[in-house]
Amino acid sequence: MTGPHGSLNWRNAAHWGGGRHLPCIHCRRGAFCRDDHGRPCHKTCAEAVSASRAEQAAHDLTEGAA
Ligand SMILES: [Zn+2]
């Protein structure tokens, strides 16, 4: 589920785990948010991961063109 600018849509109620505090899949600290797969994670952690993935994809494209 992506927003108009390719960012995650954190307004979607599916991202809120009903007030349950579960360990974030990225940093293991308690998080109320859920990612698109329903896994507990922080918004900041998810954004950092998606940013690094985009960076890696761009890097791979550059490397592949050589
Ligand atoms: Zn986290």
N, CA, C, O and the ligand as a Tripos MOL2 file, in Angstrom:
@<TRIPOS>MOLECULE
protein
  265   263    67     0     0
PROTEIN
NO_CHARGES

@<TRIPOS>ATOM
      1 N           0.8380   -1.2010    0.0000 N.3       1 MET1
      2 CA          0.0000    0.0000    0.0000 C.3       1 MET1
      3 C           0.8700    1.2470    0.0000 C.2       1 MET1
      4 O           1.5380    1.5360    0.9930 O.2       1 MET1
      5 N           0.8680    1.9710   -1.0760 N.am      2 THR2
      6 CA          1.7520    3.1240   -1.1770 C.3       2 THR2
      7 C           0.9620    4.4060   -1.3530 C.2       2 THR2
      8 O          -0.1560    4.3880   -1.8670 O.2       2 THR2
      9 N           1.5360    5.5100   -0.9310 N.am      3 GLY3
     10 CA          0.9020    6.8110   -1.0630 C.3       3 GLY3
     11 C           1.2430    7.4200   -2.4130 C.2       3 GLY3
     12 O           1.8840    6.7830   -3.2490 O.2       3 GLY3
     13 N           0.8080    8.6590   -2.6190 N.am      4 PRO4
     14 CA          0.9900    9.3100   -3.9250 C.3       4 PRO4
     15 C           2.4540    9.5340   -4.2890 C.2       4 PRO4
     16 O           2.7750    9.6870   -5.4670 O.2       4 PRO4
     17 N           3.3400    9.5540   -3.3070 N.am      5 HIS5
     18 CA          4.7440    9.8290   -3.5870 C.3       5 HIS5
     19 C           5.6040    8.5890   -3.3660 C.2       5 HIS5
     20 O           6.8180    8.6950   -3.1890 O.2       5 HIS5
     21 N           4.9850    7.4280   -3.3770 N.am      6 GLY6
     22 CA          5.7300    6.1970   -3.1920 C.3       6 GLY6
     23 C           6.0380    5.8820   -1.7380 C.2       6 GLY6
     24 O           6.7240    4.9020   -1.4490 O.2       6 GLY6
     25 N           5.5430    6.6970   -0.8250 N.am      7 SER7
     26 CA          5.7730    6.4190    0.5850 C.3       7 SER7
     27 C           4.6520    5.5330    1.1170 C.2       7 SER7
     28 O           3.5910    5.4220    0.5030 O.2       7 SER7
     29 N           4.8930    4.9130    2.2480 N.am      8 LEU8
     30 CA          3.8820    4.0510    2.8310 C.3       8 LEU8
     31 C           2.7110    4.8830    3.3220 C.2       8 LEU8
     32 O           2.8840    6.0150    3.7730 O.2       8 LEU8
     33 N           1.5370    4.3200    3.2310 N.am      9 ASN9
     34 CA          0.3450    5.0130    3.6840 C.3       9 ASN9
     35 C           0.0810    4.6860    5.1490 C.2       9 ASN9
     36 O          -0.6230    3.7250    5.4600 O.2       9 ASN9
     37 N           0.6360    5.4730    6.0310 N.am     10 TRP10
     38 CA          0.5320    5.2000    7.4640 C.3      10 TRP10
     39 C          -0.7870    5.6720    8.0440 C.2      10 TRP10
     40 O          -1.0320    5.4860    9.2360 O.2      10 TRP10
     41 N          -1.6430    6.2780    7.2360 N.am     11 ARG11
     42 CA         -2.9640    6.6690    7.7480 C.3      11 ARG11
     43 C          -3.9040    5.4740    7.7340 C.2      11 ARG11
     44 O          -4.9320    5.4750    8.4120 O.2      11 ARG11
     45 N          -3.5460    4.4560    6.9590 N.am     12 ASN12
     46 CA         -4.3830    3.2590    6.8750 C.3      12 ASN12
     47 C          -4.4720    2.5820    8.2400 C.2      12 ASN12
     48 O          -3.4510    2.3450    8.8860 O.2      12 ASN12
     49 N          -5.6730    2.2750    8.6700 N.am     13 ALA13
     50 CA         -5.8830    1.6560    9.9820 C.3      13 ALA13
     51 C          -5.1690    0.3200   10.1100 C.2      13 ALA13
     52 O          -4.8810   -0.1230   11.2220 O.2      13 ALA13
     53 N          -4.8800   -0.3240    8.9900 N.am     14 ALA14
     54 CA         -4.2010   -1.6190    9.0150 C.3      14 ALA14
     55 C          -2.7990   -1.5110    9.6080 C.2      14 ALA14
     56 O          -2.2170   -2.5080   10.0350 O.2      14 ALA14
     57 N          -2.2660   -0.2920    9.6290 N.am     15 HIS15
     58 CA         -0.9260   -0.1080   10.1690 C.3      15 HIS15
     59 C          -0.9190   -0.0020   11.6890 C.2      15 HIS15
     60 O           0.1410    0.0640   12.3100 O.2      15 HIS15
     61 N          -2.1210    0.0140   12.2870 N.am     16 TRP16
     62 CA         -2.1800    0.1400   13.7400 C.3      16 TRP16
     63 C          -2.6280   -1.1830   14.3380 C.2      16 TRP16
     64 O          -3.6830   -1.7090   13.9850 O.2      16 TRP16
     65 N          -1.8370   -1.7030   15.2240 N.am     17 GLY17
     66 CA         -2.0870   -3.0440   15.7400 C.3      17 GLY17
     67 C          -3.0820   -3.1150   16.8750 C.2      17 GLY17
     68 O          -2.9510   -3.9540   17.7660 O.2      17 GLY17
     69 N          -4.0690   -2.2520   16.8560 N.am     18 GLY18
     70 CA         -5.1000   -2.3120   17.8850 C.3      18 GLY18
     71 C          -4.5690   -1.9940   19.2750 C.2      18 GLY18
     72 O          -5.0930   -2.4930   20.2710 O.2      18 GLY18
     73 N          -3.5290   -1.1620   19.3470 N.am     19 GLY19
     74 CA         -2.9880   -0.7450   20.6300 C.3      19 GLY19
     75 C          -2.0550   -1.7630   21.2570 C.2      19 GLY19
     76 O          -1.6010   -1.5780   22.3860 O.2      19 GLY19
     77 N          -1.7620   -2.8420   20.5330 N.am     20 ARG20
     78 CA         -0.8390   -3.8430   21.0810 C.3      20 ARG20
     79 C           0.5900   -3.4610   20.7820 C.2      20 ARG20
     80 O           0.9260   -3.0650   19.6660 O.2      20 ARG20
     81 N           1.4210   -3.5840   21.7890 N.am     21 HIS21
     82 CA          2.8160   -3.1800   21.7120 C.3      21 HIS21
     83 C           3.6380   -4.4320   21.4580 C.2      21 HIS21
     84 O           3.7760   -5.2690   22.3490 O.2      21 HIS21
     85 N           4.1860   -4.5740   20.2590 N.am     22 LEU22
     86 CA          4.9660   -5.7710   19.9230 C.3      22 LEU22
     87 C           6.3650   -5.3540   19.4860 C.2      22 LEU22
     88 O           6.5620   -4.2260   19.0360 O.2      22 LEU22
     89 N           7.3520   -6.2680   19.6170 N.am     23 PRO23
     90 CA          8.7220   -5.9210   19.2400 C.3      23 PRO23
     91 C           8.8450   -5.6590   17.7430 C.2      23 PRO23
     92 O           8.4070   -6.4570   16.9150 O.2      23 PRO23
     93 N           9.4450   -4.5380   17.4250 N.am     24 CYS24
     94 CA          9.6840   -4.1460   16.0350 C.3      24 CYS24
     95 C          10.5630   -5.1860   15.3320 C.2      24 CYS24
     96 O          11.5490   -5.6490   15.9070 O.2      24 CYS24
     97 N          10.2130   -5.5600   14.0880 N.am     25 ILE25
     98 CA         10.9800   -6.5630   13.3670 C.3      25 ILE25
     99 C          12.3610   -6.0590   12.9820 C.2      25 ILE25
    100 O          13.2340   -6.8500   12.6240 O.2      25 ILE25
    101 N          12.5700   -4.7400   13.0520 N.am     26 HIS26
    102 CA         13.8590   -4.1670   12.6480 C.3      26 HIS26
    103 C          14.7660   -3.8970   13.8420 C.2      26 HIS26
    104 O          15.9500   -4.2290   13.8080 O.2      26 HIS26
    105 N          14.2160   -3.2920   14.9060 N.am     27 CYS27
    106 CA         15.0710   -2.8890   16.0330 C.3      27 CYS27
    107 C          14.6980   -3.5850   17.3410 C.2      27 CYS27
    108 O          15.3800   -3.4080   18.3510 O.2      27 CYS27
    109 N          13.6260   -4.3710   17.3340 N.am     28 ARG28
    110 CA         13.2160   -5.1860   18.4920 C.3      28 ARG28
    111 C          12.6630   -4.3700   19.6540 C.2      28 ARG28
    112 O          12.3870   -4.9240   20.7180 O.2      28 ARG28
    113 N          12.5010   -3.0770   19.4690 N.am     29 ARG29
    114 CA         11.8740   -2.2960   20.5360 C.3      29 ARG29
    115 C          10.3620   -2.2880   20.3050 C.2      29 ARG29
    116 O           9.8990   -2.5150   19.1870 O.2      29 ARG29
    117 N           9.6130   -2.0320   21.3420 N.am     30 GLY30
    118 CA          8.1540   -2.0800   21.2380 C.3      30 GLY30
    119 C           7.6150   -1.0950   20.2220 C.2      30 GLY30
    120 O           8.0300    0.0640   20.1820 O.2      30 GLY30
    121 N           6.6880   -1.5630   19.3990 N.am     31 ALA31
    122 CA          6.1110   -0.7040   18.3690 C.3      31 ALA31
    123 C           4.6130   -0.9470   18.2540 C.2      31 ALA31
    124 O           4.1510   -2.0820   18.3650 O.2      31 ALA31
    125 N           3.8660    0.1120   18.0330 N.am     32 PHE32
    126 CA          2.4250   -0.0050   17.8140 C.3      32 PHE32
    127 C           2.1060   -0.1270   16.3360 C.2      32 PHE32
    128 O           1.0580   -0.6600   15.9720 O.2      32 PHE32
    129 N           2.9860    0.3560   15.4860 N.am     33 CYS33
    130 CA          2.7110    0.3580   14.0440 C.3      33 CYS33
    131 C           2.8840   -1.0380   13.4380 C.2      33 CYS33
    132 O           3.5570   -1.9000   14.0030 O.2      33 CYS33
    133 N           2.2630   -1.2340   12.2840 N.am     34 ARG34
    134 CA          2.4270   -2.4800   11.5320 C.3      34 ARG34
    135 C           2.8040   -2.1250   10.1030 C.2      34 ARG34
    136 O           2.3810   -1.0980    9.5720 O.2      34 ARG34
    137 N           3.6070   -2.9910    9.4860 N.am     35 ASP35
    138 CA          3.9420   -2.7510    8.0850 C.3      35 ASP35
    139 C           2.8620   -3.3420    7.1740 C.2      35 ASP35
    140 O           1.8280   -3.8030    7.6570 O.2      35 ASP35
    141 N           3.0930   -3.3290    5.8850 N.am     36 ASP36
    142 CA          2.0780   -3.8020    4.9400 C.3      36 ASP36
    143 C           1.7730   -5.2810    5.0830 C.2      36 ASP36
    144 O           0.7620   -5.7590    4.5690 O.2      36 ASP36
    145 N           2.6380   -6.0110    5.7770 N.am     37 HIS37
    146 CA          2.4260   -7.4410    5.9760 C.3      37 HIS37
    147 C           1.8900   -7.7380    7.3750 C.2      37 HIS37
    148 O           1.7760   -8.8980    7.7720 O.2      37 HIS37
    149 N           1.5620   -6.6850    8.1150 N.am     38 GLY38
    150 CA          1.0000   -6.8670    9.4460 C.3      38 GLY38
    151 C           2.0300   -7.1550   10.5150 C.2      38 GLY38
    152 O           1.6860   -7.5230   11.6380 O.2      38 GLY38
    153 N           3.3090   -6.9850   10.1620 N.am     39 ARG39
    154 CA          4.3650   -7.2410   11.1430 C.3      39 ARG39
    155 C           4.6230   -5.9700   11.9410 C.2      39 ARG39
    156 O           4.5630   -4.8720   11.3870 O.2      39 ARG39
    157 N           4.9120   -6.1010   13.2460 N.am     40 PRO40
    158 CA          5.1680   -4.9200   14.0520 C.3      40 PRO40
    159 C           6.4560   -4.2240   13.6320 C.2      40 PRO40
    160 O           7.4930   -4.8660   13.4700 O.2      40 PRO40
    161 N           6.3860   -2.9290   13.4590 N.am     41 CYS41
    162 CA          7.5880   -2.1540   13.1360 C.3      41 CYS41
    163 C           7.3030   -0.6820   13.3500 C.2      41 CYS41
    164 O           6.1500   -0.2500   13.3650 O.2      41 CYS41
    165 N           8.3790    0.0830   13.5170 N.am     42 HIS42
    166 CA          8.2440    1.5310   13.6370 C.3      42 HIS42
    167 C           8.1680    2.1560   12.2490 C.2      42 HIS42
    168 O           8.7430    1.6370   11.2920 O.2      42 HIS42
    169 N           7.4670    3.2510   12.1520 N.am     43 LYS43
    170 CA          7.3920    3.9970   10.8920 C.3      43 LYS43
    171 C           8.7990    4.3830   10.4440 C.2      43 LYS43
    172 O           9.1460    4.2510    9.2710 O.2      43 LYS43
    173 N           9.6070    4.8640   11.3950 N.am     44 THR44
    174 CA         10.9660    5.2990   11.0490 C.3      44 THR44
    175 C          11.8180    4.1320   10.5720 C.2      44 THR44
    176 O          12.6050    4.2830    9.6380 O.2      44 THR44
    177 N          11.6700    2.9690   11.2020 N.am     45 CYS45
    178 CA         12.4330    1.7940   10.7990 C.3      45 CYS45
    179 C          12.0150    1.3590    9.3910 C.2      45 CYS45
    180 O          12.8690    1.0810    8.5490 O.2      45 CYS45
    181 N          10.7190    1.3000    9.1360 N.am     46 ALA46
    182 CA         10.2270    0.8790    7.8290 C.3      46 ALA46
    183 C          10.7020    1.8370    6.7410 C.2      46 ALA46
    184 O          11.0650    1.4100    5.6450 O.2      46 ALA46
    185 N          10.6970    3.1210    7.0450 N.am     47 GLU47
    186 CA         11.1330    4.1090    6.0590 C.3      47 GLU47
    187 C          12.6260    3.9950    5.7990 C.2      47 GLU47
    188 O          13.0800    4.1540    4.6660 O.2      47 GLU47
    189 N          13.3850    3.7200    6.8470 N.am     48 ALA48
    190 CA         14.8320    3.5590    6.6830 C.3      48 ALA48
    191 C          15.1320    2.3480    5.8130 C.2      48 ALA48
    192 O          16.0060    2.4040    4.9480 O.2      48 ALA48
    193 N          14.4100    1.2510    6.0390 N.am     49 VAL49
    194 CA         14.6070    0.0310    5.2570 C.3      49 VAL49
    195 C          14.2140    0.2630    3.8080 C.2      49 VAL49
    196 O          14.9420   -0.1340    2.8990 O.2      49 VAL49
    197 N          13.0630    0.9060    3.5810 N.am     50 SER50
    198 CA         12.6130    1.1130    2.2080 C.3      50 SER50
    199 C          13.5440    2.0740    1.4900 C.2      50 SER50
    200 O          13.7520    1.9400    0.2850 O.2      50 SER50
    201 N          14.1100    3.0460    2.2080 N.am     51 ALA51
    202 CA         15.0640    3.9790    1.5910 C.3      51 ALA51
    203 C          16.3510    3.2620    1.2180 C.2      51 ALA51
    204 O          16.9070    3.5050    0.1470 O.2      51 ALA51
    205 N          16.8360    2.3740    2.0980 N.am     52 SER52
    206 CA         18.0830    1.6650    1.7970 C.3      52 SER52
    207 C          17.8760    0.6600    0.6740 C.2      52 SER52
    208 O          18.7900    0.4050   -0.1110 O.2      52 SER52
    209 N          16.6650    0.0800    0.5930 N.am     53 ARG53
    210 CA         16.3660   -0.8310   -0.5160 C.3      53 ARG53
    211 C          16.3640   -0.0730   -1.8330 C.2      53 ARG53
    212 O          16.8920   -0.5700   -2.8280 O.2      53 ARG53
    213 N          15.7870    1.1100   -1.8580 N.am     54 ALA54
    214 CA         15.7410    1.9110   -3.0800 C.3      54 ALA54
    215 C          17.1540    2.2970   -3.4880 C.2      54 ALA54
    216 O          17.4920    2.3090   -4.6710 O.2      54 ALA54
    217 N          17.9740    2.6120   -2.4880 N.am     55 GLU55
    218 CA         19.3600    2.9900   -2.7500 C.3      55 GLU55
    219 C          20.1270    1.8040   -3.3450 C.2      55 GLU55
    220 O          20.9020    1.9560   -4.2890 O.2      55 GLU55
    221 N          19.8920    0.6250   -2.7710 N.am     56 GLN56
    222 CA         20.5570   -0.5850   -3.2520 C.3      56 GLN56
    223 C          20.1110   -0.9080   -4.6720 C.2      56 GLN56
    224 O          20.9270   -1.3010   -5.5060 O.2      56 GLN56
    225 N          18.8140   -0.7420   -4.9520 N.am     57 ALA57
    226 CA         18.2880   -1.0220   -6.2810 C.3      57 ALA57
    227 C          18.9270   -0.0930   -7.3000 C.2      57 ALA57
    228 O          19.2860   -0.5190   -8.3980 O.2      57 ALA57
    229 N          19.0710    1.1780   -6.9360 N.am     58 ALA58
    230 CA         19.6840    2.1490   -7.8410 C.3      58 ALA58
    231 C          21.1450    1.7910   -8.0700 C.2      58 ALA58
    232 O          21.6590    1.9130   -9.1820 O.2      58 ALA58
    233 N          21.8110    1.3450   -7.0030 N.am     59 HIS59
    234 CA         23.2100    0.9420   -7.0970 C.3      59 HIS59
    235 C          23.3510   -0.2650   -8.0220 C.2      59 HIS59
    236 O          24.2380   -0.3100   -8.8740 O.2      59 HIS59
    237 N          22.4580   -1.2450   -7.8380 N.am     60 ASP60
    238 CA         22.4920   -2.4520   -8.6710 C.3      60 ASP60
    239 C          22.2890   -2.1110  -10.1380 C.2      60 ASP60
    240 O          22.9420   -2.6880  -11.0070 O.2      60 ASP60
    241 N          21.3980   -1.1860  -10.4160 N.am     61 LEU61
    242 CA         21.1520   -0.7680  -11.8000 C.3      61 LEU61
    243 C          22.4100   -0.1570  -12.4030 C.2      61 LEU61
    244 O          22.7670   -0.4270  -13.5500 O.2      61 LEU61
    245 N          23.0730    0.6730  -11.6030 N.am     62 THR62
    246 CA         24.2850    1.3360  -12.0740 C.3      62 THR62
    247 C          25.3890    0.3060  -12.3530 C.2      62 THR62
    248 O          26.0790    0.3630  -13.3710 O.2      62 THR62
    249 N          25.5290   -0.6360  -11.4120 N.am     63 GLU63
    250 CA         26.5420   -1.6840  -11.5620 C.3      63 GLU63
    251 C          26.2460   -2.5680  -12.7650 C.2      63 GLU63
    252 O          27.1520   -2.9450  -13.5070 O.2      63 GLU63
    253 N          24.9580   -2.8980  -12.9520 N.am     64 GLY64
    254 CA         24.5450   -3.7760  -14.0190 C.3      64 GLY64
    255 C          24.7880   -3.1770  -15.4010 C.2      64 GLY64
    256 O          24.9580   -3.9050  -16.3800 O.2      64 GLY64
    257 N          24.8040   -1.8450  -15.4740 N.am     65 ALA65
    258 CA         24.9470   -1.1780  -16.7620 C.3      65 ALA65
    259 C          26.3870   -1.1860  -17.2380 C.2      65 ALA65
    260 O          26.6570   -0.9220  -18.4090 O.2      65 ALA65
    261 N          27.3290   -1.4940  -16.3230 N.am     66 ALA66
    262 CA         28.7560   -1.4280  -16.6680 C.3      66 ALA66
    263 C          29.1730   -2.5860  -17.5690 C.2      66 ALA66
    264 O          30.3380   -2.6810  -17.9530 O.2      66 ALA66
    265 ZN         11.9480   -0.1650   15.0940 Zn       67 ZN67
@<TRIPOS>BOND
     1     1     2 1
     2     2     3 1
     3     3     4 2
     4     3     5 am
     5     5     6 1
     6     6     7 1
     7     7     8 2
     8     7     9 am
     9     9    10 1
    10    10    11 1
    11    11    12 2
    12    11    13 am
    13    13    14 1
    14    14    15 1
    15    15    16 2
    16    15    17 am
    17    17    18 1
    18    18    19 1
    19    19    20 2
    20    19    21 am
    21    21    22 1
    22    22    23 1
    23    23    24 2
    24    23    25 am
    25    25    26 1
    26    26    27 1
    27    27    28 2
    28    27    29 am
    29    29    30 1
    30    30    31 1
    31    31    32 2
    32    31    33 am
    33    33    34 1
    34    34    35 1
    35    35    36 2
    36    35    37 am
    37    37    38 1
    38    38    39 1
    39    39    40 2
    40    39    41 am
    41    41    42 1
    42    42    43 1
    43    43    44 2
    44    43    45 am
    45    45    46 1
    46    46    47 1
    47    47    48 2
    48    47    49 am
    49    49    50 1
    50    50    51 1
    51    51    52 2
    52    51    53 am
    53    53    54 1
    54    54    55 1
    55    55    56 2
    56    55    57 am
    57    57    58 1
    58    58    59 1
    59    59    60 2
    60    59    61 am
    61    61    62 1
    62    62    63 1
    63    63    64 2
    64    63    65 am
    65    65    66 1
    66    66    67 1
    67    67    68 2
    68    67    69 am
    69    69    70 1
    70    70    71 1
    71    71    72 2
    72    71    73 am
    73    73    74 1
    74    74    75 1
    75    75    76 2
    76    75    77 am
    77    77    78 1
    78    78    79 1
    79    79    80 2
    80    79    81 am
    81    81    82 1
    82    82    83 1
    83    83    84 2
    84    83    85 am
    85    85    86 1
    86    86    87 1
    87    87    88 2
    88    87    89 am
    89    89    90 1
    90    90    91 1
    91    91    92 2
    92    91    93 am
    93    93    94 1
    94    94    95 1
    95    95    96 2
    96    95    97 am
    97    97    98 1
    98    98    99 1
    99    99   100 2
   100    99   101 am
   101   101   102 1
   102   102   103 1
   103   103   104 2
   104   103   105 am
   105   105   106 1
   106   106   107 1
   107   107   108 2
   108   107   109 am
   109   109   110 1
   110   110   111 1
   111   111   112 2
   112   111   113 am
   113   113   114 1
   114   114   115 1
   115   115   116 2
   116   115   117 am
   117   117   118 1
   118   118   119 1
   119   119   120 2
   120   119   121 am
   121   121   122 1
   122   122   123 1
   123   123   124 2
   124   123   125 am
   125   125   126 1
   126   126   127 1
   127   127   128 2
   128   127   129 am
   129   129   130 1
   130   130   131 1
   131   131   132 2
   132   131   133 am
   133   133   134 1
   134   134   135 1
   135   135   136 2
   136   135   137 am
   137   137   138 1
   138   138   139 1
   139   139   140 2
   140   139   141 am
   141   141   142 1
   142   142   143 1
   143   143   144 2
   144   143   145 am
   145   145   146 1
   146   146   147 1
   147   147   148 2
   148   147   149 am
   149   149   150 1
   150   150   151 1
   151   151   152 2
   152   151   153 am
   153   153   154 1
   154   154   155 1
   155   155   156 2
   156   155   157 am
   157   157   158 1
   158   158   159 1
   159   159   160 2
   160   159   161 am
   161   161   162 1
   162   162   163 1
   163   163   164 2
   164   163   165 am
   165   165   166 1
   166   166   167 1
   167   167   168 2
   168   167   169 am
   169   169   170 1
   170   170   171 1
   171   171   172 2
   172   171   173 am
   173   173   174 1
   174   174   175 1
   175   175   176 2
   176   175   177 am
   177   177   178 1
   178   178   179 1
   179   179   180 2
   180   179   181 am
   181   181   182 1
   182   182   183 1
   183   183   184 2
   184   183   185 am
   185   185   186 1
   186   186   187 1
   187   187   188 2
   188   187   189 am
   189   189   190 1
   190   190   191 1
   191   191   192 2
   192   191   193 am
   193   193   194 1
   194   194   195 1
   195   195   196 2
   196   195   197 am
   197   197   198 1
   198   198   199 1
   199   199   200 2
   200   199   201 am
   201   201   202 1
   202   202   203 1
   203   203   204 2
   204   203   205 am
   205   205   206 1
   206   206   207 1
   207   207   208 2
   208   207   209 am
   209   209   210 1
   210   210   211 1
   211   211   212 2
   212   211   213 am
   213   213   214 1
   214   214   215 1
   215   215   216 2
   216   215   217 am
   217   217   218 1
   218   218   219 1
   219   219   220 2
   220   219   221 am
   221   221   222 1
   222   222   223 1
   223   223   224 2
   224   223   225 am
   225   225   226 1
   226   226   227 1
   227   227   228 2
   228   227   229 am
   229   229   230 1
   230   230   231 1
   231   231   232 2
   232   231   233 am
   233   233   234 1
   234   234   235 1
   235   235   236 2
   236   235   237 am
   237   237   238 1
   238   238   239 1
   239   239   240 2
   240   239   241 am
   241   241   242 1
   242   242   243 1
   243   243   244 2
   244   243   245 am
   245   245   246 1
   246   246   247 1
   247   247   248 2
   248   247   249 am
   249   249   250 1
   250   250   251 1
   251   251   252 2
   252   251   253 am
   253   253   254 1
   254   254   255 1
   255   255   256 2
   256   255   257 am
   257   257   258 1
   258   258   259 1
   259   259   260 2
   260   259   261 am
   261   261   262 1
   262   262   263 1
   263   263   264 2
@<TRIPOS>SUBSTRUCTURE
     1 MET1         2 RESIDUE 1 A MET
     2 THR2         6 RESIDUE 1 A THR
     3 GLY3        10 RESIDUE 1 A GLY
     4 PRO4        14 RESIDUE 1 A PRO
     5 HIS5        18 RESIDUE 1 A HIS
     6 GLY6        22 RESIDUE 1 A GLY
     7 SER7        26 RESIDUE 1 A SER
     8 LEU8        30 RESIDUE 1 A LEU
     9 ASN9        34 RESIDUE 1 A ASN
    10 TRP10       38 RESIDUE 1 A TRP
    11 ARG11       42 RESIDUE 1 A ARG
    12 ASN12       46 RESIDUE 1 A ASN
    13 ALA13       50 RESIDUE 1 A ALA
    14 ALA14       54 RESIDUE 1 A ALA
    15 HIS15       58 RESIDUE 1 A HIS
    16 TRP16       62 RESIDUE 1 A TRP
    17 GLY17       66 RESIDUE 1 A GLY
    18 GLY18       70 RESIDUE 1 A GLY
    19 GLY19       74 RESIDUE 1 A GLY
    20 ARG20       78 RESIDUE 1 A ARG
    21 HIS21       82 RESIDUE 1 A HIS
    22 LEU22       86 RESIDUE 1 A LEU
    23 PRO23       90 RESIDUE 1 A PRO
    24 CYS24       94 RESIDUE 1 A CYS
    25 ILE25       98 RESIDUE 1 A ILE
    26 HIS26      102 RESIDUE 1 A HIS
    27 CYS27      106 RESIDUE 1 A CYS
    28 ARG28      110 RESIDUE 1 A ARG
    29 ARG29      114 RESIDUE 1 A ARG
    30 GLY30      118 RESIDUE 1 A GLY
    31 ALA31      122 RESIDUE 1 A ALA
    32 PHE32      126 RESIDUE 1 A PHE
    33 CYS33      130 RESIDUE 1 A CYS
    34 ARG34      134 RESIDUE 1 A ARG
    35 ASP35      138 RESIDUE 1 A ASP
    36 ASP36      142 RESIDUE 1 A ASP
    37 HIS37      146 RESIDUE 1 A HIS
    38 GLY38      150 RESIDUE 1 A GLY
    39 ARG39      154 RESIDUE 1 A ARG
    40 PRO40      158 RESIDUE 1 A PRO
    41 CYS41      162 RESIDUE 1 A CYS
    42 HIS42      166 RESIDUE 1 A HIS
    43 LYS43      170 RESIDUE 1 A LYS
    44 THR44      174 RESIDUE 1 A THR
    45 CYS45      178 RESIDUE 1 A CYS
    46 ALA46      182 RESIDUE 1 A ALA
    47 GLU47      186 RESIDUE 1 A GLU
    48 ALA48      190 RESIDUE 1 A ALA
    49 VAL49      194 RESIDUE 1 A VAL
    50 SER50      198 RESIDUE 1 A SER
    51 ALA51      202 RESIDUE 1 A ALA
    52 SER52      206 RESIDUE 1 A SER
    53 ARG53      210 RESIDUE 1 A ARG
    54 ALA54      214 RESIDUE 1 A ALA
    55 GLU55      218 RESIDUE 1 A GLU
    56 GLN56      222 RESIDUE 1 A GLN
    57 ALA57      226 RESIDUE 1 A ALA
    58 ALA58      230 RESIDUE 1 A ALA
    59 HIS59      234 RESIDUE 1 A HIS
    60 ASP60      238 RESIDUE 1 A ASP
    61 LEU61      242 RESIDUE 1 A LEU
    62 THR62      246 RESIDUE 1 A THR
    63 GLU63      250 RESIDUE 1 A GLU
    64 GLY64      254 RESIDUE 1 A GLY
    65 ALA65      258 RESIDUE 1 A ALA
    66 ALA66      262 RESIDUE 1 A ALA
    67 ZN67       265 GROUP 0 **** ****
